[in-house]
Amino acid sequence: MKVKLSNLDGTAAKGDIELNDDVFGLEPRADILHRVVTWQLENRRGIARAARERSDVARTGKKFGRQKGGGTARHGDRKAPIFIGGGKAMGPRRREFDVSLNKKVRALGLKMALSSKANGNLVVVDTLELKDAKTKAVAEQLAKANWGKKVLVIDGDAVNEGFARASANLYGINVLPAIGANVYDILKHDTLVLTRAAVEKLEARFNG
């Protein structure tokens, strides 16, 4: 699949790039994408902390008062929820959200996410180098490009420092290195912008 290179302002650049059909030319499947996105979101969740119940608190089990005549309710030990330091009644239980997913399914999901953008919402630029690495200049260029409200930009090994700094305060513009490319972020953005280096890294990631 051949794609024309573009500039950051949306104009056509010189040359084109050949995209691997095994990575960018698959037919997306909703079930695979759903599984990978669910796996990502579940693994972002922290472990729900549990409260200590009567069996968990370290208090004496000895009956501390008389059964009758003490003027208080009858209790067998100090672990009851009504006492300070006692166990929590019907407290939250520990829950873990460590969902596993086969590596092959994860890889397939990423390929399908990239392929879904290749149908019309994928832009490939040669580099993110800027003559004027200022927020105002980048905002003007992206406004001319009209790529939508939410744009994900993926670079090679590391994101171009000037572009990352200039775009940091721009709403809807997110930047990632190639190693951070993931299904959830790709799908939730209107347009995916890849550099030539990002394309090479992503294709090498699957071929390796």
Summary of the structure (lengths in Angstrom):
residues: 208
radius of gyration: 27.6
end to end distance: 20.4
largest distance: 96.1
contacts: 571
relative contact order: 0.19
helix: 36%
strand: 15%
